[in-house]
Every structure is written in C-alpha cells, then in structure tokens.
Amino acid sequence: MYRHVIEPIARAGYYVIVPDYRGAGESSIPPDGKGGYDKFTMAQDIHSLYKENLGVEKAYIVGIDIGSMVATALTLQFRTDVLALYASGEFVSVYKKTFMPL
C-alpha cells in the first residue's frame, strides 16, 4: 500500500523507518508472550526506536490503517518530539476525549 513511496521519500533526503510492531514480522515477542500489544505501548516502542536507538530528535510520523492508531498514540504521548502527523484510515472517535492540538 505505501511501500512504493519509501524510495522517493528517501531520495528527497529523509530517513524512512518502517518498523515491525512487537511480535510481528522480524520483531521479538515480549518475554511473557502476552501484553504490550496496545497502541500506547507500541507507540512507546516506536518512539524509543527513533529517539533513543537512532538518535532522531524530532520526526514526521505517518500511520496507515491500524498503524494510524499507533501513530496518533505516539503523537499524543510525545507531541514535542513530533514535527507532523499523517494518519490515514484513523478512527478519530477513539481519541475524542484525549486529543489535544500539537
């Protein structure tokens, strides 16, 4: 769905990070085999990846489909580290009570 835009964005001078969520693809499963699959915990995983592991101070966050919920959760938790958010297929009503402008 989005993989065709990765190369042009990278050629434009941006770093593109496309991580797997915990327990999916090449990522590991939490030690207890359960828990940590909620959008806020996965958002913390992504934030830690780009901020602590890769040294990226601020980022443009993009989420598509289910990833849009994680992207929105990341933006809500770490708004000072987010330059902009693009969420496609977002279920906005989930965040109605917690949404605050950047």
Backbone bond lengths (Angstrom), bond angles and torsions (degrees), N, CA, C in turn:
res aa  C-N    CA-C-N  psi(-1)  N-CA   C-N-CA  omega(-1)  CA-C   N-CA-C  phi
1 M - - - 1.438 - - 1.533 111.04 -
2 Y 1.298 118.98 -45.30 1.454 122.01 -176.05 1.524 113.04 -117.40
3 R 1.294 118.74 -10.94 1.463 121.54 -172.61 1.524 113.07 -59.24
4 H 1.320 117.75 -26.30 1.466 120.43 -179.67 1.526 112.74 -69.18
5 V 1.332 118.94 -15.37 1.474 120.52 -179.72 1.528 112.98 -95.61
6 I 1.327 117.65 -9.49 1.463 120.49 -176.57 1.529 111.22 -62.35
7 E 1.315 117.11 -50.98 1.462 120.16 -177.42 1.530 112.84 -61.74
8 P 1.330 120.36 -47.22 1.465 119.17 177.99 1.534 113.18 -61.39
9 I 1.302 117.63 -36.77 1.471 120.71 178.20 1.524 109.59 -66.29
10 A 1.314 117.28 -43.23 1.471 121.29 177.99 1.534 110.45 -63.10
11 R 1.326 117.08 -41.84 1.479 120.44 178.38 1.526 111.69 -63.42
12 A 1.324 116.76 -27.05 1.464 121.30 178.45 1.527 112.02 -76.45
13 G 1.348 116.60 -2.32 1.461 120.10 175.21 1.513 115.82 104.19
14 Y 1.306 117.36 8.00 1.460 120.96 179.21 1.522 110.23 -100.15
15 Y 1.324 115.70 147.80 1.454 120.00 169.95 1.519 106.95 -82.61
16 V 1.312 117.16 138.03 1.459 121.61 179.31 1.524 107.86 -119.01
17 I 1.321 115.84 121.11 1.459 121.62 179.61 1.529 106.84 -113.60
18 V 1.327 116.65 123.56 1.462 121.48 -179.63 1.533 107.40 -125.69
19 P 1.331 116.37 79.60 1.470 119.38 -175.88 1.524 112.94 -81.55
20 D 1.318 115.01 156.51 1.462 121.50 169.20 1.525 107.18 -84.51
21 Y 1.326 116.10 145.34 1.461 119.10 172.91 1.524 109.47 -72.94
22 R 1.316 116.40 159.34 1.465 120.31 179.76 1.524 110.93 -53.52
23 G 1.321 114.18 132.95 1.457 120.86 178.84 1.518 114.90 79.85
24 A 1.328 117.73 1.05 1.471 121.17 -179.27 1.531 109.59 -117.99
25 G 1.319 115.92 149.45 1.469 119.77 177.55 1.515 112.41 58.09
26 E 1.326 116.73 -124.68 1.462 122.67 -177.21 1.533 113.75 -90.81
27 S 1.335 117.63 -2.27 1.464 119.55 -176.79 1.523 111.67 -80.19
28 S 1.320 114.69 160.59 1.463 119.44 -178.25 1.529 110.79 -83.98
29 I 1.317 114.27 162.68 1.458 122.22 176.85 1.524 107.15 -93.87
30 P 1.345 118.39 140.18 1.468 119.61 177.41 1.527 110.82 -53.18
31 P 1.335 117.59 148.30 1.470 121.80 -175.43 1.523 114.55 -51.84
32 D 1.336 117.37 -37.84 1.467 118.70 -178.68 1.532 112.03 -83.04
33 G 1.350 116.74 -4.72 1.459 120.79 178.20 1.514 114.43 76.47
34 K 1.311 116.62 0.70 1.465 120.26 178.55 1.522 108.59 -148.74
35 G 1.279 115.72 167.21 1.452 120.46 178.65 1.517 112.86 79.40
36 G 1.315 114.81 158.64 1.448 120.38 178.01 1.511 114.30 80.88
37 Y 1.319 117.36 10.89 1.461 120.47 -179.16 1.527 112.73 -97.59
38 D 1.317 117.17 7.71 1.463 119.90 177.85 1.530 109.26 -79.02
39 K 1.318 116.38 160.18 1.469 121.31 -173.73 1.530 112.70 -63.21
40 F 1.319 118.44 -32.30 1.462 119.93 -178.38 1.530 111.85 -74.05
41 T 1.329 117.55 -38.34 1.467 120.57 176.65 1.521 110.54 -68.16
42 M 1.333 117.18 -41.80 1.461 119.62 178.10 1.525 110.60 -65.77
43 A 1.338 117.25 -34.05 1.466 120.77 175.95 1.534 110.43 -63.93
44 Q 1.327 116.87 -39.42 1.471 120.23 176.66 1.521 110.59 -63.75
45 D 1.336 117.28 -38.13 1.472 120.87 176.30 1.527 110.82 -58.85
46 I 1.335 116.56 -47.94 1.464 121.39 -178.22 1.524 110.30 -65.04
47 H 1.326 116.98 -43.84 1.468 120.84 178.86 1.525 110.52 -60.19
48 S 1.306 117.10 -45.19 1.464 121.08 178.56 1.524 110.97 -61.54
49 L 1.318 116.68 -39.58 1.466 120.97 179.35 1.521 110.84 -59.41
50 Y 1.321 117.67 -53.43 1.470 117.71 -175.56 1.519 113.47 -80.48
51 K 1.298 119.02 -31.61 1.471 120.89 -176.87 1.530 111.78 -83.21
52 E 1.309 116.84 -54.35 1.465 120.47 -174.01 1.528 113.11 -86.29
53 N 1.319 117.01 -45.22 1.469 119.69 -175.65 1.521 113.19 -79.25
54 L 1.341 117.50 -37.32 1.465 120.55 -176.78 1.531 112.81 -103.81
55 G 1.327 117.85 -9.37 1.462 121.25 177.08 1.522 114.98 73.20
56 V 1.327 117.27 23.21 1.464 121.52 178.48 1.523 107.86 -86.68
57 E 1.332 116.96 119.63 1.468 120.68 -176.69 1.523 113.01 -73.61
58 K 1.329 117.06 -48.07 1.462 122.40 -178.55 1.517 108.20 -134.76
59 A 1.334 116.15 148.64 1.457 119.32 -174.57 1.524 111.44 -142.39
60 Y 1.332 114.74 153.45 1.457 122.43 166.04 1.526 105.11 -84.39
61 I 1.312 117.25 128.00 1.458 121.80 -176.41 1.531 109.07 -109.48
62 V 1.328 115.82 128.54 1.456 121.80 179.61 1.527 108.01 -125.19
63 G 1.316 115.98 133.04 1.454 120.73 176.12 1.508 110.42 -136.51
64 I 1.325 116.19 136.67 1.453 121.44 179.83 1.521 108.70 -122.62
65 D 1.318 116.15 134.18 1.454 123.87 178.65 1.528 109.42 60.30
66 I 1.322 119.22 -123.14 1.468 120.76 179.83 1.525 110.67 -62.49
67 G 1.327 116.51 -33.61 1.466 120.26 177.32 1.514 112.93 -60.97
68 S 1.328 117.67 -22.98 1.463 119.89 178.26 1.526 111.26 -67.30
69 M 1.334 116.73 -32.13 1.466 119.52 176.80 1.526 110.90 -68.89
70 V 1.329 116.78 -40.08 1.459 120.86 177.54 1.527 109.71 -67.48
71 A 1.330 116.99 -42.12 1.467 121.21 178.98 1.522 111.28 -61.40
72 T 1.333 116.49 -41.34 1.464 120.36 178.68 1.526 110.59 -68.09
73 A 1.316 117.35 -40.60 1.468 120.77 177.28 1.525 110.64 -62.10
74 L 1.330 117.29 -41.19 1.467 121.45 177.54 1.528 110.22 -60.87
75 T 1.327 116.11 -44.96 1.462 120.56 -179.38 1.522 111.12 -64.57
76 L 1.317 117.99 -39.60 1.466 120.76 178.28 1.525 111.86 -65.16
77 Q 1.326 117.08 -38.37 1.468 121.12 -177.46 1.521 113.16 -79.98
78 F 1.327 117.20 -34.33 1.469 121.05 -170.89 1.528 111.02 -129.34
79 R 1.329 116.81 45.81 1.469 120.36 -171.98 1.517 114.06 -58.30
80 T 1.327 119.50 -27.45 1.464 119.55 179.27 1.522 112.32 -74.94
81 D 1.325 117.77 -13.26 1.467 121.94 178.81 1.529 112.44 -101.07
82 V 1.327 116.91 5.16 1.466 121.68 -177.27 1.528 109.21 -113.70
83 L 1.333 116.13 123.28 1.461 120.97 177.02 1.525 111.41 -78.40
84 A 1.319 116.39 -40.35 1.465 122.03 178.25 1.520 108.59 -162.01
85 L 1.323 115.16 156.93 1.459 122.24 178.87 1.518 109.02 -124.32
86 Y 1.343 115.70 132.12 1.462 121.68 169.67 1.520 106.15 -121.97
87 A 1.329 115.95 116.11 1.459 121.18 -179.84 1.522 108.60 -122.49
88 S 1.313 116.36 117.19 1.461 122.18 -178.84 1.522 109.15 -107.66
89 G 1.323 116.53 129.05 1.460 119.92 -178.98 1.513 111.81 80.77
90 E 1.315 117.02 23.24 1.468 123.28 -176.62 1.528 111.13 -71.91
91 F 1.315 115.74 143.72 1.455 122.66 172.59 1.523 106.95 -99.21
92 V 1.323 116.35 84.20 1.461 122.03 -171.53 1.516 112.17 -60.54
93 S 1.308 119.41 -33.72 1.455 121.29 -176.76 1.529 112.20 -59.83
94 V 1.328 117.54 -24.60 1.463 121.49 178.14 1.521 110.26 -62.40
95 Y 1.341 117.06 -30.47 1.462 121.85 -174.62 1.517 112.93 -106.58
96 K 1.306 117.76 7.49 1.460 121.45 -173.10 1.532 112.18 -52.23
97 K 1.301 117.83 -40.98 1.467 121.05 -175.19 1.534 112.29 -84.85
98 T 1.321 118.21 -18.76 1.464 119.37 -175.47 1.520 113.36 -109.81
99 F 1.340 118.50 -5.86 1.459 120.64 -174.88 1.511 111.05 -71.43
100 M 1.318 115.93 134.38 1.454 123.02 173.91 1.507 108.28 -134.54
101 P 1.346 118.42 144.26 1.460 119.23 178.90 1.525 111.41 -61.86
102 L 1.332 116.08 151.52 1.465 120.15 178.56 1.466 108.41 -68.87
